[in-house]
């Protein structure tokens, strides 16, 4: 049940912190006082649109927080904040959670029926969900839905793999030829650069050897050795001569090393025309592959070779993968057929009892000649099985037709109340919130609707926003919404629990309008006494 609600800076609500009791909670107030604002605040917790325009004027953000108690479990605190930037954040017990998680959790905690909620009656999905709740097959329906989604996912993947296999077969010869070209080339990383360098040397081999030969005809170093010895003899008389002798020794050693290197280079230079032709032929093949595969480097060619090998391996494994998925599809189809058949049988067994129960409740609400049916028919497979459901109705005992084509606003309100009462009984929703579900009814019908809502409050918490005194008088607790006009031209809404005297006056107002008469007060006391 909803234990408390805290709202700050939401539309006309400056600050609200209210505790709610069990049973039937009534909320009333004059038109425009802000009753619907409360529902708007709660709708934020159920995944409603985060609209920054709903933040109170002058405030930077708004907060909606609700505490729910659950039998045998710890309380849950749901909080959602909204900033002027449009950013929204959701929390469960002070821990941030995705909006979808809060939305799923709130769906288990409370259900809001707005003034336009009767439009749901025309929704096949809503109709089927109500029948499933009555038949006790909600879990079975969920299993069927999960299996159907698995089946559809498998079928989608199968279609994709079959298209991929067909495309692979069409391209097989072409891609195989490309792969063989790269494999036959036996490419290696860095090969192109090495070949280009070798090609340069081979094409200029004669010139290189001539220059090396000429450079090797340097002066004989024996004269340098002789000069070294002579300088060493006079070093004792002229120290500078010893230093010069050492420098001459270093120069001679360097020259001898240069000469040896020149000789070695000269003998290593290859002047083979055969080798040059082989190098140029290899280069031509690599250049041709680069152009053919639209690559700039040998590394890119090797990358394409790896991709082609992966593609070939993938293509060769497609048949096995498809076969495995086909087995999975067959198993999922068999399980879906079993679940859908079981679901259909249980629905068809429950439909007459369901229609009879709704018809009984409608007659209690003074639609004595009403005919209500839940008509099932076969349809294409879907997540909800193979059944299509249509609620048909006649208010005066004639041939029933689909609800959307026959029912008035007051009749729709009564039908929806009957359905919500059934859902609360069979699905165990902790908190039901009605926003003027009694629209379009009055008099004794309103009194009986109040009795039905009150009965629902015996096993679940019901919060009813109403304008009917007959309904308002049934509540275990009564809250009044009022609007205060501010000096600056603005306004704020307040929600306060009414004591016995205030409750009498509020019901009298509902009975007589702005001018409360003694007769209205007496009538209000009678209604409260008779509840």
C-alpha positions, 0 to 999 in steps of 0.5 A: 500500500501507499504509506506516504507521498512527498511532492515538492515544486510540482506544478501548483504543489509547493510542498506536500508530505502526506500519510495515507491509511489502509482501506478506502481513501477519498480525495475531493476538491473543487474543480481546478484545485489540483486533484489531477496534479496528484495523479500527475506526480504519481505518474512520474513514478510509473514512468510518465513523461519527464516534462520540465514545464511541470516544475513549479515557477521559480524552482530549479527542480521538482521531487516526487517520493512515495513509500510503499509497504508490502506484506512480509517485505521491507518498505520500498521508497520510489523517488524521481527528480526532474530538473529544468534541463529536462534531466530525470533521475530515478531512485529505489531506496536511495539507489539510482536505477534506470527508468524502465526498472522503476516503471516495472516496479511501480506496475507491481505496486499501484495502478492508476485509472484516469478519467480517460482510462475507460478508453482502455476498454477498446484495447484487445490487449487490455481485455485479454489481460483482464480475462487472463487475471480472472482465469489465473493464467497471467503467468502462463501468458507471460511464459507464452510471450517469452517463448514467442519472442524467443521463437521470433528471434530465432526465426529472424536470425535464421532468415539472416543466416540463410541470406548470408549463406546464399550470398556466400555461395554466390560469391564463393568462386570470386572470393576463392580466386582472390584468396588464392592470388594472395596465398600464392604470392606468399607475401611477408611484412616489409618485403616491398621496402626491402625489394625496392632497396635491392632493386635500386642497388642492382640497377646501379651496381656498375656505378657503385663498383667503379666509385668504390674502386676509385675510392680505394686507390688512396695513398699508401699508408707506409709513409704514415708509419715511417713518419710516426716512427720518426716523430716518436724519436724526437718526442723526447726533445719536442713533446709536440712531436709525440702528440702529432705522432699519436694523431697520425697513428689514429688517422692511419688506422681510420684510413686502413679501416676505410680501405678494408671496408671499401674492398669488402663493399666492392666484392659484395656488390651484386651485378647479376642481371638475373637477380635484377630481373627476379627482383623487378618481376617480384616488385611488378607482382606486388604492385599489381596486387596492390592495385587490384586489391586497392591497397597501399602496403603489403600489410594491408594485403595481408590484412585482406588475406586474413579477412578472406580466410575468416570469411571462407571459414565463416561461410563453411560453418554456416550450414552447421549453424543454420542446422542448429538454429533450425533444431532450436526453431522446431523446439521453440515452435513446439513449446509455443504451440503447447503453451498457446493451446493450453492458454486458449483452452483455459481462456475458453473455459473461463470466458463464460464465467468471467462474462457472468461475473461482470454481468452480475456486477453490472446488474448490481450497478442498475444495468438490470438488462445488460448483456456482457460477453467475452468472445474469443476467436482464433487469430494469427500467432502472437505473444499473447497466444492464438486468441483474439478477445472482444468484449461485447455489450448491450445495455438493454438486452439486445444483441451485444456489439463491441463496447466501443460502438455501444456504451455511453460514458456512464456505462463505460465507467460502470464496466471499467469499475467492474473490471478493476474490481475483478483485477484487484480481487484476482491479481492482488494489486496493492494500491488502486487509484481511481480518478473520477471513475464515477463520471457520468453516473449519479443517484442510487447508481453512484451509491452502489459504485461507492459500495463496490469501491468500498468493498474493494478497499476491504482487501486492497488500498483504494484511493478514489478521487471523486465528485460524487457525495455518495462515493465520498461518504464511503471512505475510511479517510477523506482528504480535501484538495484546495487552492490558495491564491497568492498576492503575486498572482500565483497559486498553490495547491494543498492536500489536508486530511479532513476531520469529522466536521470538515468531512461533513461540510465537504460532502455537503458542498458536493451535495449543494455546491458553493452555497451550503444549505442546512439540508445539505449538511443534514443529508451529508450526515445521513450519508456518513452515518449510513456508510 
